[in-house]
Amino acid sequence: MAGNNLTEEFLSLVSVDRFQEQYRADIDKDLYFGAPLSFIVDAEKRLRERQDRLMAYFSMEYGLASSFYNSFCRQAGISELNNIPANTVFSNYRLADYFFDVNVDNLIDLPIYSGGLGVLAGDTVKTMADYKLPAVAVGILWHSGYFRQRFWFKHGQVPERMQWDPARYPGLVPLKNIVSFKLKNETVRLRLWKYYVFSYKYDYAIPLILLDSNVEENPSHLRILTDQLYRSDNAWIKLMQRLVLGFGGMAALRELGYPVNIYHLNEGHAAFAFIDRCRGLGAAETEGVQRQFAYTCHTPVEAGHDRFSQDVLRDALTEEDFDLTCRFGREESGAVNLTLLAMRASGSINAVSKNHRQVMRLQFPEYGERIKYVTNGVHPYTWLSREVLGVLKAFPEEFEDVDRNPMVLERARGLKSDPQFRTQLWQAHQKNKENLCVFLDKWRLNPDVFTVCWARRIAAYKRPSLILHDIERLRKIVGTTGPLQIILSGKAHPNDNLGFTFVNEMMDTVDSLTSDYDNLKVVILENYDIYLARLLTCGVDVWLNNPLPPFEASGTSGMKAILNGVVQLTTLDGWVVEAADKGVGRIFGYANAPGEIGSEKDLHIQDDASALYQALEEMAALYYKTIQGGKLDHASGWLDMMIDCVASASYFNTYRMLDEYRDLVWAKLGGASLEGNASPRRHDRIEAHELR
Ligand SMILES: *Cc1c(COP(=O)(O)O)cnc(C)c1O
């Protein structure tokens, strides 16, 4: 009975469309798709009451790991379209044909992300839920996600339309609310959807509002705006996607009655939210608005800064919006730059690592001192494997509190001389590696073979094929130190021709290695996603990260790996600069001189490949020495590195990151401070300070 009242209370706060026909069975009694409804009701009530300050977090993409993190369930089961599709794997292991598929029977991740930026946003919102922060998140419902990557032999990457079924995705509900915003000559209407991001303990939830232009009221050219993430075939559609997020997002917050007074722009994509807030205001009042905005810049790469010509803007925007946009966003060339707009809009500007701040200050000297940094992190509960968590739990004196407080991971260093801890960590790692080998059983990977992985978005500055640069050298390493398994995965943006070339090149190289298969296995996994990232970041021995410094603003996949004791082989860039003296692995290759950015185009392939092979060979030798004769050498330096990895994750996580956002960013905005009603970490951030 109480449960039914709860459902009614929920429906009075959130008007779910087609509730009777479609969602009755899943929002019933005290459950919301299997999760506790009461915490959703509590959160929704609290957010409308305006007893604390309230934050809206805007992001173009969210990678929530909903395929394995607090997945909701549906009475009717997972519909076919929302299951992970069979993906092809390209490798030098061939029988009759080149290709085998991997089949996974699992819910897909909510396909509203493309890569690291989305995963960071997802991890941030989960941490906000863990902290019980008064916050709401705003994003877009992408009807065909980013894209589905297919490999065609001799063609490389062929993008396909991704298909899924939002109406049957567990935990996602359409609302009756439709909002709109005005353009110069037409009005865009947006349907609102909601998803709830629960804390890891299921005791609080952050609402995620998703905007959707695919409604009957819109003409067809507007209905496609929320079809594909980062569609960029023309400037108009690029602009419109950003207007949907900024203008549409603000309209949605008003429509749903959230009295937001702090706005966090995760990347410049959402900068039009500021223009919305400035309509009808005088100069003094816009200054007040600026004190409500925070902007996080995520990339020093040129392609990461959106620019629009005044012509494109004039054709699209109302006169007032056009004037405001030019006033705040115009750069010297006359074009409007959303990075500049976001910086001028915001009372707080931050980079995402210490090194990135340095680069940003060089790129935007006039903002120099105002640019702060908050180094990215990963959400521990999402990315820590159950195997490694199990080891930590076996040492309660040190790690009892690790769920609530990942800062205690630093204590792993104190266990370096404990043979039990060393052995158990190794065994947990070995278990993770075996799981990966089972997942890839058709390719006959061996858990006792030295395994390296490169997996991330394919972009030139990340140098995806560096490890395949000199095959003869690779063969030599295999010949002198032992067999090698290399796993590669990543998507290139569909309009990135250089990215395509990398995929092609990698496939050609792999094709030339068929006779090496016994000792040198190279496996390229199609359609890199969060599900794969979770398997890979804990299931290999070495996580390879070779961006061209200083173009990786932070990088986060290496943080997922160290959390699981996976050793780094990396250039000195992004987050790694802050971990350089922490013993997390090997650092190699070119590094930019302090005070210089260098060129994105000069990839330093030759020298860095050579440095990479040198380091790889030494690592392989140490690895094989560690397991020589089938017996673990407990004293091996390899285990020291693994332990240093786990310990360093005490810093590179979203709990430390959110503490810093709260203290350095949100606290400086508006009036009183933004407090969650449970902030367990404040007083026990034991070692985090020492690491700065
Ligand atoms: C973590 C993650 C990324 C980010 O990787 P970087 O190392 O920061 O490039 C990209 N894609 C997926 C699917 C991820 O899980």
The ligand as an SDF file (V2000), in Angstrom:
LIG
                    3D

 15 15  0  0  0  0  0  0  0  0999 V2000
   37.9690    5.3630  -20.4570 C   0  0  0  0  0  0  0  0  0  0  0  0
   37.5070    5.3060  -21.8580 C   0  0  0  0  0  0  0  0  0  0  0  0
   38.0270    6.1740  -22.8070 C   0  0  0  0  0  0  0  0  0  0  0  0
   39.1040    7.1990  -22.4710 C   0  0  0  0  0  0  0  0  0  0  0  0
   40.3660    6.6700  -22.7110 O   0  0  0  0  0  0  0  0  0  0  0  0
   41.6560    7.6310  -22.7750 P   0  0  0  0  0  0  0  0  0  0  0  0
   42.7500    6.8250  -22.2480 O   0  0  0  0  0  0  0  0  0  0  0  0
   41.3560    8.7980  -21.9200 O   0  0  0  0  0  0  0  0  0  0  0  0
   41.8290    7.9830  -24.1910 O   0  0  0  0  0  0  0  0  0  0  0  0
   37.5620    6.1060  -24.0990 C   0  0  0  0  0  0  0  0  0  0  0  0
   36.6240    5.2130  -24.4560 N   0  0  0  0  0  0  0  0  0  0  0  0
   36.0920    4.3480  -23.5690 C   0  0  0  0  0  0  0  0  0  0  0  0
   35.0610    3.3910  -24.0200 C   0  0  0  0  0  0  0  0  0  0  0  0
   36.5050    4.3700  -22.2370 C   0  0  0  0  0  0  0  0  0  0  0  0
   35.9710    3.5290  -21.3500 O   0  0  0  0  0  0  0  0  0  0  0  0
  1  2  1  0
  2  3  1  0
  2 14  2  0
  3  4  1  0
  3 10  2  0
  4  5  1  0
  5  6  1  0
  6  7  2  0
  6  8  1  0
  6  9  1  0
 10 11  1  0
 11 12  2  0
 12 13  1  0
 12 14  1  0
 14 15  1  0
M  END
$$$$
